[in-house]
Amino acid sequence: MEEIIIPSEKLHRFVVQVFEHVGFSVDHATESADALLDADLRGIDSHGVARLSGYLRLLESGRANAKPNIYITRETPSTANIDADLALGLVSGTYAMQVAIQKAKNVGTSWVTVHNSNHFGIAAHHAMKALPHDMIGIAMTNASPLVAPAGSKQRMLGTNPMCFAFPAHNQNPVVVDTATSAAANGKLEIAQRKNKSVPKGWVQTADGENTTDANALKNKGSLLPLGSFEELGYHKGYALGAVVDIFSGVLGGANFGPFVPPFVSFLPVLPNAPGKGIGHIFGVIRVDAFQELDDYYKNMDLWIETFKKSTPINIEKPVLIPGEPEHNNAEYRMLYGIPLHKLVYDDLVEIGEKYDIEGIRKE
């Protein structure tokens, strides 16, 4: 199906205007647009502007708050727990990383949890905020339950991504941003829009049978943990997803497991949930708390160069470091624009018409 190319600046400006229209402050609108455009620039199209209408529906339904009073509920010199007041995670994540970075500047390392929040976009957007400060950034979040534990056919965990961002000097940073499921739900949504099947090992039916049907989730199926099958170690993906859920939900007072609120506004929130909203956790490590910056950067660049020189299986496909494909996508799309699937583009045009905002329609 046709793709429409939109310059990133134009798309960013449009998203800022949309968020301002629904009541966001200029700062919060800009932070939210930054997060969505970061995803699209890096090629994570499932978490970019394709999510905008979903966020708007959360706001319209009262599940998200356009004017949150975000505040710290508990803290030590190196830790904090934040109540997001139902902010979008695009906003509360930015706030939490600012707190984490400042605390790490003061004492070397920090951990900040967030509860009563919503979907926070791509984890890399938040973790990478530490990089300009000569710091390592960590970001994790739980999510609405779509993933079955190893050996189960019941949805219990979210895709629960984790990101670790390591600064480098003469090389691009190493950015490990991965879901703990075999595939993120957004990839199924992309396949649905393109009317394509998905690889075996991504999803199972409601009866626990493996399937390539991209619509399996709509028919009460579930995503599979990283590893996909017992013989390939799917208990490890399940364990990693559990770790993210406990850190993001249990530790900070958010909901966890099957109690995490659904992203879509039309599904009800479970009654008597044990926590508040979706949960995130952010970590920041000041490199010079462990060694001289020059020594770290010399060895970090050497690590990257060493791995990039490893012998490829296919000479036409050199070995890349984690985060390199996304970095390359961002450089290309900054120059040549962001490709939007026709259905996503039409959705944005409809939003613009609804709020009388110009600038997205391509004449």
Sequence and secondary structure as in RCSB ss.txt:
>XXXX:A:sequence
MEEIIIPSEKLHRFVVQVFEHVGFSVDHATESADALLDADLRGIDSHGVARLSGYLRLLESGRANAKPNIYITRE
TPSTANIDADLALGLVSGTYAMQVAIQKAKNVGTSWVTVHNSNHFGIAAHHAMKALPHDMIGIAMTNASPLVAPA
GSKQRMLGTNPMCFAFPAHNQNPVVVDTATSAAANGKLEIAQRKNKSVPKGWVQTADGENTTDANALKNKGSLLP
LGSFEELGYHKGYALGAVVDIFSGVLGGANFGPFVPPFVSFLPVLPNAPGKGIGHIFGVIRVDAFQELDDYYKNM
DLWIETFKKSTPINIEKPVLIPGEPEHNNAEYRMLYGIPLHKLVYDDLVEIGEKYDIEGIRKE
>XXXX:A:secstr
  EEEE HHHHHHHHHHHHHHTT  HHHHHHHHHHHHHHHHTT GGGTGGGHHHHHHHHHHTSS SS   EEEEE
ETTEEEEE TT  HHHHHHHHHHHHHHHHHHHSEEEEEEEEE     HHHHHGGGGGGTEEEEEEE  SS B  T
T  S  B    EEEEE  SSS  EEEEE SBSS HHHHHHHHHTT    TTSEE TTS EE  TTGGGGT EE B
TT SGGGTHHHHHHHHHHHHIIIIITTT   GGGS  SSTTS   TT SS SEEEEEEEEEGGGTS HHHHHHHH
HHHHHHHHTS  SSTTS    TTHHHHHHHHHHHHH EEEEHHHHHHHHHHHHHHT  S    
